[in-house]
């Protein structure tokens, strides 16, 4: 496992996203199994772990905190603030007092006195990003966080925030299936020396090839509400999986490994985070770091996938409305 830099923050070249640990896919999980996955990830070279106050809420950070407590000096912990659950619905709030209160809670749950990378989870339209950046600047001075970032921010927001307090990383969805960040986001991050942490590099599981138009998702599985995962769209989008399957066969790898390796190969400041609760999937995905592409191979892959139209939005309408522009 090689290291990469998000700005000045050094992390493993891929990270583990812990969003599914007690939330998102279903409510049933064995905490001991989740902790064993995190410990195995550390043994296999991952030192970068991503969670959030909103996941659960709170449960997720508690599991991650317990798992990482005895490894604290060896790992980089990223968490997020800015989404509060009010009457069962997410409310964006990045006001100074909210960020400070959220941080205190996260520090306790994660069993640490400092967060390595602290994100604004979504851009709050009612709070100027400069105000949030100024709060982060003060928290860095106080030693309560080391670095900060934003998840799902638009380029104008990033520019404004970076001028107030240097950003370390930006999160957004990015994969073979969703390449929108290549238009404006990635070029800006390269120019400003800001790291990029793509989530859902496996297309929320679609690129693994595990789903087809006969797949059913429970009401507790967030994919049940995503247009991309509706039966007719799964069928139409499966061409992309077939392309991955062909590449995987030639590279003696799995579809997941090809999808992850493709993201890693795009830029040296890109560190994707994948999620899993299964040891065997963890090992499979980590082995993606052994997949190498030549320049010609990447050109061939990009040519093949560029001609494929993707059907269905990546989020339901109400979630798309809170994505930064």
Buried (B, 14 or more C-beta within 10 A) or exposed (E): EEEBBBBEBEBBBBBBBBBBBBBBBBEEBEBEEBBBBBBBBBEBBBBBBBBBBBBBBBBBBBBBBBBBEEEBEEBBBBBBBBBBEEEEEBEBBBBBEBBBEBBEBBBBBBBBEBBBBBBBBBBBEEBBBBBBBBBBBBBBEEEBBBBBBBBBBBBEBBBBBBEBBBBBBBBBBBBBBBBEBEEEBBEBBBEBBBBBBBBBBBBBBBBBBEBEEEEEBEEEBBBEBBBBBBEEBBEBBBBBBEBBBEBBEEBEBBBBBBBBBBBBBBBEBBBBBBBBBEBEBBEBBBBBBEBEBEEEBBEEBBEBBEEBEBEBBBBEEEBEEBBBE
